[in-house]
């Protein structure tokens, strides 16, 4: 069934607006959206509960939107509430192969006019979207994130409202700064300038389940810079992403500029990489999927009009390294939050910890005490610290690691270890101690509420020598050359650095400044976001641009100006104002 949205308008601007340049205006200063607390008795809690109540029996019918037209394909996939998997929250109408092709055509039709639109006009659209998110739609985007992705009110607030608004506002500020970056030197009677064009083609945005804000940013950043986008949201974040899309439309994104295309993942990938008009892929998700897309682009490289840009933020095996001089209370609270907020389903969540035996009893007892107090339940219950994992596949994958810990002599479950999917996909936050710092549970991404801990000897170099040799033969020379306890920090850090293929986030906890310096040097390439005496999660737009390298992605730093440069194709213009009267040079003149 095809339904046209009557309030939409086509983008028919073209060359009549401008050919290359426009004025650059000052925009309102970007700021981080204040986080509401949702504490007992607060007005925001009352409003949010009212919105949640209004959605109790509602099942959203979510179409594809191609060129501004809503298409209900009839190929329906269901999105359920992870904490109550019998509760359907959305019927998702999947796009067919032909519909994805239509979306590419609609995007390419909209591209000339949108790219020609002056930056300040595009910026106004996204500034308005930020204000709509934080006012009119605040409770709706929070409620849909809570119901569809099982986020607590606070976790939804810092994601779907605050971070998304921050992406939009800071994105506009950075875009203006980029456009103001112009050549400062000009030869006599010439004028040099740079125009930041959108990419020649379309951007395929493939967004994940775990952050509503990421979905919004993956489409808004390229669009802000003059690009057209096909947006394939995750099935398990469809409800909240549909809300964000509606906000963008109301804010004034023209038809065809952002096309909403729910689809089977492999089918969507196959179609977009087969198009000669593919200009970029903006991706957040698994390392395996990103590598697959990269391989497909490589195989098709001769078919494209331009080299597609690949921007990816993938997984992580994020660490907390604790030095003997660390403050135990800080370690306990930071590790609880990093590992178990949102059930460990943040890309940056801590999943491995290295701690000295001198601090371990205090830290262990503190964490176990807190974890036994945690309430795991429905996000609609505001006393829940966290809720279910996202779906059945995630539940089964995480449960396999817990079963491994129950049967492996090198692993010991200290607290948690219970998985129950009778009502929702619930897995208790789990703390595992290992005697092997190179165990697979320390190397592989779990993406769930499981934190593994290795306890090392503060000063016993012989023990260090033993496990470092076991970890990798290349360290024998390093250890044999030193045999000194003062280099112990370096050896542990080398193990931290070499254990996992990822390089997303990591934290060092220490009060000894020399130890901080040493750890920072050895772990230089181990994380794209590196924290000192703070948890490995919680990057804030405008303060800590986010991204990692190695298997964790292309490290383009979402939430910063360099990220926006990935979505432009600059043209340098030189204009000469006087006639050129000679073709020769003095060096070739006859004597």
C-alpha positions as semicolon CSV with decimal commas, in nm:
position;residue;x (nm);y (nm);z (nm)
1;X;0,000;0,000;0,000
2;X;0,129;0,347;-0,088
3;X;0,042;0,650;0,117
4;X;0,164;1,001;0,044
5;X;0,236;1,223;0,341
6;X;0,024;1,524;0,255
7;X;0,225;1,775;0,459
8;X;0,554;1,701;0,287
9;X;0,707;1,898;0,005
10;X;0,941;1,800;-0,279
11;X;1,284;1,952;-0,313
12;X;1,296;2,132;-0,647
13;X;1,558;2,394;-0,589
14;X;1,839;2,307;-0,827
15;X;2,065;2,565;-0,978
16;X;1,833;2,856;-0,917
17;X;1,952;2,874;-0,554
18;X;2,326;2,888;-0,601
19;X;2,604;2,728;-0,799
20;X;2,884;2,712;-0,545
21;X;2,883;2,940;-0,243
22;X;2,668;3,120;0,010
23;X;2,714;3,345;0,307
24;X;2,826;3,188;0,631
25;X;2,627;3,312;0,928
26;X;2,696;3,296;1,299
27;X;2,485;3,027;1,464
28;X;2,373;2,993;1,826
29;X;2,652;2,856;2,042
30;X;2,623;2,482;2,084
31;X;2,580;2,346;2,435
32;X;2,529;2,011;2,601
33;X;2,160;1,950;2,668
34;X;2,101;1,941;3,047
35;X;2,022;1,590;3,170
36;X;1,695;1,551;3,358
37;X;1,713;1,330;3,668
38;X;1,368;1,163;3,662
39;X;1,389;1,140;4,040
40;X;1,086;1,056;4,255
41;X;0,826;1,331;4,245
42;X;0,988;1,515;3,953
43;X;0,770;1,662;3,682
44;X;0,967;1,480;3,413
45;X;0,900;1,143;3,576
46;X;0,529;1,219;3,588
47;X;0,525;1,321;3,220
48;X;0,724;1,018;3,111
49;X;0,502;0,776;3,303
50;X;0,198;0,932;3,138
51;X;0,355;0,883;2,794
52;X;0,450;0,522;2,873
53;X;0,095;0,453;2,991
54;X;-0,043;0,590;2,665
55;X;0,166;0,334;2,475
56;X;0,063;0,030;2,679
57;X;-0,152;-0,125;2,407
58;X;-0,014;0,056;2,105
59;X;0,155;-0,126;1,819
60;X;0,315;0,118;1,576
61;X;0,278;0,042;1,206
62;X;0,610;0,154;1,056
63;X;0,640;0,200;0,678
64;X;0,928;0,265;0,447
65;X;0,945;0,630;0,344
66;X;1,089;0,681;-0,003
67;X;1,090;1,023;-0,162
68;X;0,840;1,137;0,101
69;X;0,592;0,856;0,027
70;X;0,501;0,609;0,300
71;X;0,500;0,254;0,165
72;X;0,341;-0,028;0,362
73;X;0,489;-0,330;0,187
74;X;0,304;-0,599;0,381
75;X;0,631;-0,786;0,445
76;X;0,606;-0,741;0,820
77;X;0,869;-0,804;1,087
78;X;0,775;-0,755;1,450
79;X;0,968;-0,558;1,709
80;X;0,907;-0,679;2,064
81;X;0,988;-0,534;2,404
82;X;1,308;-0,711;2,518
83;X;1,187;-0,718;2,879
84;X;0,853;-0,874;2,775
85;X;0,905;-1,055;2,447
86;X;0,535;-1,138;2,407
87;X;0,462;-0,767;2,382
88;X;0,481;-0,640;2,023
89;X;0,566;-0,268;2,003
90;X;0,592;-0,227;1,625
91;X;0,507;-0,388;1,293
92;X;0,790;-0,310;1,052
93;X;0,722;-0,307;0,679
94;X;1,038;-0,434;0,509
95;X;1,155;-0,288;0,180
96;X;1,198;-0,515;-0,120
97;X;1,497;-0,501;-0,353
98;X;1,299;-0,285;-0,597
99;X;1,202;-0,046;-0,319
100;X;1,566;-0,002;-0,214
101;X;1,651;0,080;-0,575
102;X;1,362;0,331;-0,575
103;X;1,506;0,487;-0,261
104;X;1,842;0,534;-0,435
105;X;1,664;0,697;-0,730
106;X;1,466;0,926;-0,498
107;X;1,783;1,027;-0,316
108;X;1,968;1,102;-0,638
109;X;1,675;1,310;-0,761
110;X;1,680;1,516;-0,440
111;X;2,057;1,554;-0,432
112;X;2,114;1,856;-0,664
113;X;1,867;2,078;-0,486
114;X;1,976;1,980;-0,135
115;X;2,345;2,021;-0,210
116;X;2,269;2,360;-0,364
117;X;2,078;2,479;-0,059
118;X;2,286;2,729;0,144
119;X;2,441;2,583;0,456
120;X;2,255;2,818;0,689
121;X;1,924;2,687;0,553
122;X;2,025;2,325;0,606
123;X;2,158;2,416;0,950
124;X;1,825;2,568;1,050
125;X;1,654;2,237;0,982
126;X;1,876;2,046;1,223
127;X;1,874;2,316;1,490
128;X;1,496;2,296;1,481
129;X;1,516;1,916;1,507
130;X;1,729;1,950;1,822
131;X;1,469;2,177;1,979
132;X;1,185;1,943;1,883
133;X;1,367;1,647;2,036
134;X;1,423;1,830;2,364
135;X;1,072;1,977;2,391
136;X;0,770;1,850;2,198
137;X;0,905;1,498;2,135
138;X;1,120;1,451;2,443
139;X;0,891;1,211;2,623
140;X;0,796;1,021;2,307
141;X;1,155;0,955;2,202
142;X;1,237;0,849;2,560
143;X;0,937;0,617;2,585
144;X;1,000;0,453;2,248
145;X;1,366;0,398;2,341
146;X;1,268;0,247;2,675
147;X;1,004;0,015;2,528
148;X;1,189;-0,094;2,216
149;X;1,546;-0,110;2,346
150;X;1,490;-0,177;2,718
151;X;1,671;0,133;2,840
152;X;1,596;0,279;3,180
153;X;1,467;0,636;3,191
154;X;1,808;0,781;3,272
155;X;1,990;0,576;3,008
156;X;1,730;0,678;2,751
157;X;1,762;1,042;2,855
158;X;2,139;1,063;2,812
159;X;2,106;0,889;2,475
160;X;1,787;0,964;2,285
161;X;1,739;1,320;2,409
162;X;2,067;1,470;2,523
163;X;2,323;1,305;2,299
164;X;2,107;1,332;1,991
165;X;2,042;1,702;2,053
166;X;2,415;1,750;2,115
167;X;2,501;1,581;1,785
168;X;2,263;1,813;1,601
169;X;2,369;2,138;1,769
170;X;2,743;2,077;1,773
171;X;2,720;1,942;1,419
172;X;2,583;2,275;1,300
173;X;2,855;2,464;1,487
174;X;3,131;2,248;1,341
175;X;2,984;2,271;0,991
176;X;2,992;2,649;1,008
177;X;3,352;2,641;1,130
178;X;3,448;2,414;0,841
179;X;3,288;2,645;0,585
180;X;3,471;2,941;0,738
181;X;3,802;2,765;0,681
182;X;3,927;2,945;0,371
183;X;4,266;3,013;0,208
184;X;4,435;3,312;0,369
185;X;4,691;3,378;0,094
186;X;4,606;3,524;-0,244
187;X;4,844;3,621;-0,523
188;X;4,806;3,964;-0,675
189;X;4,482;4,011;-0,860
190;X;4,349;3,666;-0,764
191;X;4,101;3,528;-0,515
192;X;4,123;3,178;-0,370
193;X;3,838;3,007;-0,192
194;X;3,714;2,662;-0,092
195;X;3,362;2,529;-0,130
196;X;3,259;2,224;0,071
197;X;3,033;2,020;-0,153
198;X;2,838;1,714;-0,058
199;X;2,960;1,381;-0,192
200;X;2,869;1,287;-0,547
201;X;2,618;1,013;-0,484
202;X;2,424;0,885;-0,183
203;X;2,523;0,779;0,168
204;X;2,403;0,446;0,306
205;X;2,353;0,481;0,683
206;X;2,329;0,154;0,876
207;X;2,256;0,214;1,243
208;X;2,263;-0,008;1,555
209;X;2,015;-0,096;1,827
210;X;2,200;0,034;2,129
211;X;2,188;0,411;2,083
212;X;1,897;0,604;1,939
213;X;2,130;0,902;1,907
214;X;2,368;0,710;1,682
215;X;2,090;0,645;1,434
216;X;2,004;1,014;1,429
217;X;2,367;1,115;1,387
218;X;2,446;0,864;1,114
219;X;2,188;1,032;0,892
220;X;2,192;1,394;1,010
221;X;2,567;1,455;0,983
222;X;2,593;1,361;0,614
223;X;2,265;1,538;0,537
224;X;2,380;1,856;0,711
225;X;2,683;1,867;0,483
226;X;2,468;1,845;0,171
227;X;2,432;1,471;0,119
228;X;2,132;1,248;0,056
229;X;2,089;0,936;0,266
230;X;1,931;0,592;0,274
231;X;1,873;0,500;0,640
232;X;1,846;0,135;0,740
233;X;1,778;0,127;1,114
234;X;1,823;-0,181;1,330
235;X;1,503;-0,384;1,362
236;X;1,543;-0,375;1,741
237;X;1,560;0,006;1,748
238;X;1,298;0,070;1,483
239;X;1,037;0,226;1,712
240;X;1,264;0,500;1,846
241;X;1,432;0,555;1,510
242;X;1,091;0,603;1,350
243;X;1,023;0,874;1,608
244;X;1,353;1,044;1,520
245;X;1,270;1,026;1,150
246;X;0,932;1,190;1,212
247;X;1,110;1,468;1,400
248;X;1,350;1,527;1,111
249;X;1,059;1,548;0,867
250;X;0,874;1,795;1,087
251;X;1,191;2,000;1,121
252;X;1,196;2,044;0,744
253;X;1,414;1,775;0,589
254;X;1,283;1,767;0,230
255;X;1,143;1,458;0,062
256;X;1,411;1,225;-0,068
257;X;1,697;1,372;0,132
258;X;1,667;1,108;0,405
259;X;1,485;0,794;0,299
260;X;1,370;0,558;0,576
261;X;1,434;0,205;0,455
262;X;1,373;-0,083;0,698
263;X;1,505;-0,393;0,528
264;X;1,676;-0,725;0,559
265;X;2,038;-0,639;0,637
266;X;2,218;-0,852;0,376
267;X;1,968;-0,750;0,107
268;X;2,011;-0,380;0,184
269;X;2,389;-0,416;0,181
270;X;2,391;-0,604;-0,148
271;X;2,174;-0,345;-0,322
272;X;2,355;-0,032;-0,204
273;X;2,705;-0,163;-0,275
274;X;2,590;-0,261;-0,625
275;X;2,489;0,094;-0,712
276;X;2,738;0,306;-0,908
277;X;2,607;0,605;-0,712
278;X;2,727;0,481;-0,372
279;X;2,934;0,764;-0,225
280;X;2,974;0,644;0,133
281;X;2,869;0,396;0,397
282;X;2,813;0,530;0,746
283;X;2,802;0,227;0,973
284;X;2,778;0,133;1,338
285;X;2,754;-0,234;1,424
286;X;2,958;-0,554;1,429
287;X;3,314;-0,579;1,305
288;X;3,221;-0,880;1,095
289;X;2,946;-0,695;0,908
290;X;3,163;-0,389;0,848
291;X;3,444;-0,604;0,709
292;X;3,195;-0,778;0,483
293;X;3,069;-0,445;0,345
294;X;3,427;-0,326;0,299
295;X;3,502;-0,643;0,101
296;X;3,196;-0,595;-0,117
297;X;3,296;-0,238;-0,196
298;X;3,645;-0,355;-0,285
299;X;3,512;-0,613;-0,528
300;X;3,290;-0,350;-0,695
301;X;3,544;-0,068;-0,695
302;X;3,556;-0,035;-1,074
303;X;3,182;0,022;-1,096
304;X;3,158;0,338;-0,884
305;X;3,156;0,697;-1,008
306;X;3,374;0,791;-0,711
307;X;3,565;0,607;-0,439
308;X;3,309;0,531;-0,166
309;X;3,405;0,649;0,180
310;X;3,370;0,392;0,453
311;X;3,310;0,517;0,805
312;X;3,262;0,253;1,070
313;X;3,230;0,229;1,447
314;X;3,236;-0,133;1,554
315;X;3,286;-0,331;1,871
316;X;3,529;-0,321;2,159
317;X;3,685;-0,530;2,433
318;X;3,723;-0,240;2,666
319;X;3,948;-0,252;2,970
320;X;3,984;-0,111;3,319
321;X;4,347;-0,130;3,423
322;X;4,390;-0,073;3,797
323;X;4,729;0,023;3,942
324;X;4,817;-0,050;4,308
325;X;4,795;0,325;4,381
326;X;4,433;0,352;4,259
327;X;4,145;0,467;4,478
328;X;3,937;0,149;4,541
329;X;3,602;0,326;4,576
330;X;3,648;0,498;4,241
331;X;3,734;0,164;4,083
332;X;3,425;-0,005;4,229
333;X;3,173;0,259;4,125
334;X;3,327;0,324;3,783
335;X;3,342;-0,047;3,700
336;X;2,984;-0,111;3,810
337;X;2,856;0,167;3,588
338;X;3,076;0,092;3,290
339;X;3,020;-0,283;3,282
340;X;2,654;-0,308;3,377
341;X;2,466;0,008;3,275
342;X;2,237;-0,087;2,988
343;X;2,337;-0,448;3,053
344;X;2,685;-0,398;2,909
345;X;2,545;-0,324;2,562
346;X;2,735;-0,003;2,507
347;X;3,018;-0,018;2,255
348;X;3,241;0,130;2,525
349;X;3,133;-0,091;2,817
350;X;3,414;-0,239;3,027
351;X;3,436;-0,615;2,984
352;X;3,785;-0,692;3,120
353;X;3,966;-0,563;3,427
354;X;4,323;-0,603;3,552
355;X;4,366;-0,540;3,924
356;X;4,646;-0,587;4,180
357;X;4,603;-0,843;4,456
358;X;4,650;-0,570;4,719
359;X;4,327;-0,395;4,608
360;X;4,128;-0,693;4,487
361;X;3,961;-0,797;4,816
362;X;3,823;-0,448;4,878
363;X;3,717;-0,396;4,517
364;X;3,570;-0,746;4,487
365;X;3,369;-0,716;4,806
366;X;3,246;-0,370;4,709
367;X;3,133;-0,482;4,365
368;X;2,968;-0,802;4,487
369;X;2,775;-0,609;4,753
370;X;2,645;-0,359;4,498
371;X;2,565;-0,623;4,237
372;X;2,354;-0,818;4,485
373;X;2,153;-0,500;4,547
374;X;2,093;-0,419;4,179
375;X;1,738;-0,448;4,058
376;X;1,707;-0,598;3,712
377;X;1,362;-0,557;3,563
378;X;1,131;-0,365;3,335
379;X;1,247;-0,013;3,243
380;X;0,893;0,100;3,319
381;X;0,984;0,030;3,683
382;X;1,195;0,335;3,764
383;X;1,376;0,148;4,042
384;X;1,542;-0,090;3,792
385;X;1,914;-0,028;3,748
386;X;1,914;-0,213;3,417
387;X;1,688;-0,437;3,214
388;X;1,693;-0,716;2,956
389;X;1,940;-0,765;2,673
390;X;1,815;-0,674;2,330
391;X;1,691;-0,999;2,176
392;X;1,701;-1,377;2,173
393;X;2,020;-1,398;1,969
394;X;2,204;-1,173;2,216
395;X;2,062;-1,370;2,507
396;X;2,188;-1,700;2,370
397;X;2,532;-1,561;2,281
398;X;2,590;-1,410;2,625
399;X;2,454;-1,719;2,801
400;X;2,713;-1,930;2,620
401;X;2,994;-1,733;2,783
402;X;2,832;-1,775;3,124
403;X;2,802;-2,149;3,063
404;X;3,169;-2,152;2,965
405;X;3,258;-1,988;3,295
406;X;3,063;-2,253;3,484
407;X;3,254;-2,536;3,320
408;X;3,605;-2,395;3,275
409;X;3,865;-2,445;3,551
410;X;4,033;-2,112;3,467
411;X;3,712;-1,917;3,529
412;X;3,511;-1,859;3,845
413;X;3,177;-1,679;3,870
414;X;3,178;-1,456;4,177
415;X;2,827;-1,316;4,142
416;X;2,549;-1,337;3,883
417;X;2,560;-1,604;3,617
418;X;2,182;-1,645;3,589
419;X;2,005;-1,620;3,253
420;X;1,628;-1,641;3,224
421;X;1,425;-1,575;2,909
422;X;1,084;-1,693;3,028
423;X;0,940;-1,340;3,022
424;X;1,216;-1,120;2,885
425;X;1,578;-1,168;2,784
426;X;1,720;-1,119;3,131
427;X;2,081;-1,191;3,224
428;X;2,206;-1,101;3,569
429;X;2,516;-0,881;3,580
430;X;2,800;-1,130;3,613
431;X;3,149;-1,095;3,761
432;X;3,401;-1,360;3,655
433;X;3,756;-1,406;3,786
434;X;4,015;-1,577;3,567
435;X;4,364;-1,710;3,627
436;X;4,452;-1,675;3,257
437;X;4,478;-1,321;3,117
438;X;4,479;-1,459;2,763
439;X;4,161;-1,663;2,803
440;X;3,912;-1,617;2,518
441;X;3,672;-1,447;2,760
442;X;3,936;-1,169;2,778
443;X;3,975;-1,150;2,401
444;X;3,628;-1,182;2,249
445;X;3,355;-0,921;2,252
446;X;3,058;-1,042;2,459
447;X;2,839;-0,729;2,444
448;X;2,649;-0,812;2,759
449;X;2,658;-0,769;3,138
450;X;2,971;-0,978;3,193
451;X;3,292;-0,838;3,345
452;X;3,600;-1,061;3,362
453;X;3,880;-0,987;3,609
454;X;4,244;-1,091;3,621
455;X;4,421;-1,040;3,955
456;X;4,793;-0,979;3,926
457;X;5,069;-0,976;4,189
458;X;5,183;-0,627;4,284
459;X;5,555;-0,697;4,289
460;X;5,610;-1,062;4,203
461;X;5,807;-1,042;3,884
462;X;5,832;-1,418;3,860
463;X;5,456;-1,448;3,830
464;X;5,462;-1,170;3,573
465;X;5,733;-1,349;3,381
466;X;5,526;-1,668;3,384
467;X;5,201;-1,532;3,247
468;X;5,368;-1,294;3,006
469;X;5,565;-1,578;2,854
470;X;5,244;-1,778;2,832
471;X;5,069;-1,481;2,678
472;X;5,323;-1,427;2,402
473;X;5,678;-1,543;2,340
474;X;5,775;-1,200;2,208
475;X;5,779;-1,065;2,564
476;X;6,054;-1,299;2,688
477;X;6,331;-1,061;2,582
478;X;6,158;-0,762;2,742
479;X;6,109;-0,945;3,071
480;X;6,455;-1,098;3,078
481;X;6,618;-0,761;3,016
482;X;6,451;-0,599;3,314
483;X;6,352;-0,849;3,583
484;X;6,268;-0,541;3,783
485;X;5,948;-0,477;3,970
486;X;5,951;-0,111;3,868
487;X;5,871;-0,217;3,509
488;X;5,581;-0,432;3,620
489;X;5,329;-0,169;3,514
490;X;5,468;-0,180;3,162
491;X;5,440;-0,558;3,140
492;X;5,079;-0,563;3,253
493;X;4,996;-0,283;3,011
494;X;5,158;-0,474;2,726
495;X;4,928;-0,765;2,805
496;X;4,630;-0,527;2,812
497;X;4,735;-0,384;2,476
498;X;4,800;-0,716;2,300
499;X;4,516;-0,934;2,434
500;X;4,230;-0,813;2,215
501;X;4,210;-0,708;1,848
502;X;3,992;-0,410;1,941
503;X;4,093;-0,054;2,025
504;X;3,783;0,137;2,132
505;X;3,794;0,251;2,497
506;X;3,995;0,187;2,808
507;X;4,059;0,329;3,154
508;X;4,359;0,353;3,382
509;X;4,305;0,399;3,756
510;X;4,605;0,528;3,952
511;X;4,716;0,805;4,184
512;X;5,084;0,751;4,105
513;X;5,162;1,002;3,829
514;X;5,459;0,804;3,699
515;X;5,236;0,498;3,665
516;X;4,976;0,702;3,476
517;X;5,246;0,827;3,241
518;X;5,384;0,477;3,185
519;X;5,041;0,322;3,127
520;X;4,943;0,603;2,891
521;X;5,258;0,547;2,685
522;X;5,233;0,168;2,664
523;X;4,859;0,180;2,593
524;X;4,890;0,461;2,339
525;X;4,728;0,261;2,057
526;X;4,496;0,046;2,268
527;X;4,200;0,285;2,277
528;X;4,050;0,569;2,077
529;X;3,887;0,703;2,395
530;X;4,125;0,675;2,689
531;X;4,017;0,759;3,043
532;X;4,222;0,829;3,354
533;X;4,045;0,764;3,684
534;X;3,707;0,745;3,514
535;X;3,489;0,475;3,359
536;X;3,534;0,369;2,999
537;X;3,183;0,480;2,900
538;X;3,002;0,813;2,884
539;X;3,169;1,012;2,605
540;X;2,994;1,349;2,566
541;X;2,957;1,527;2,232
542;X;3,172;1,839;2,224
543;X;3,389;1,709;2,506
544;X;3,512;1,359;2,418
545;X;3,468;1,284;2,045
546;X;3,411;0,912;2,011
547;X;3,568;0,634;1,806
548;X;3,838;0,370;1,804
549;X;4,077;0,201;1,565
550;X;4,202;-0,153;1,506
551;X;3,898;-0,383;1,479
552;X;3,686;-0,116;1,647
553;X;3,649;0,099;1,339
554;X;3,787;0,385;1,134
555;X;3,817;0,625;1,432
556;X;3,660;0,922;1,256
557;X;3,547;1,072;1,588
558;X;3,172;1,122;1,586
559;X;3,085;1,443;1,763
560;X;3,378;1,642;1,624
561;X;3,458;1,852;1,318
562;X;3,684;1,590;1,150
563;X;3,384;1,356;1,134
564;X;3,193;1,608;0,923
565;X;3,485;1,639;0,682
566;X;3,418;1,279;0,581
567;X;3,092;1,397;0,424
568;X;3,226;1,671;0,199
569;X;3,415;1,682;-0,128
570;X;3,591;2,021;-0,124
571;X;3,650;2,215;-0,442
572;X;3,925;2,476;-0,450
573;X;3,853;2,778;-0,668
574;X;4,105;3,027;-0,802
575;X;3,970;3,331;-0,979
576;X;4,192;3,576;-1,168
577;X;4,060;3,930;-1,220
578;X;4,281;4,066;-1,501
579;X;4,355;3,943;-1,854
580;X;4,651;3,708;-1,896
581;X;4,864;3,867;-2,166
582;X;5,159;3,631;-2,208
583;X;5,222;3,259;-2,228
584;X;5,600;3,257;-2,178
585;X;5,828;3,286;-1,872
586;X;6,146;3,492;-1,820
587;X;6,353;3,176;-1,779
588;X;6,296;3,081;-2,143
589;X;6,362;3,427;-2,290
590;X;6,664;3,469;-2,517
591;X;6,963;3,655;-2,373
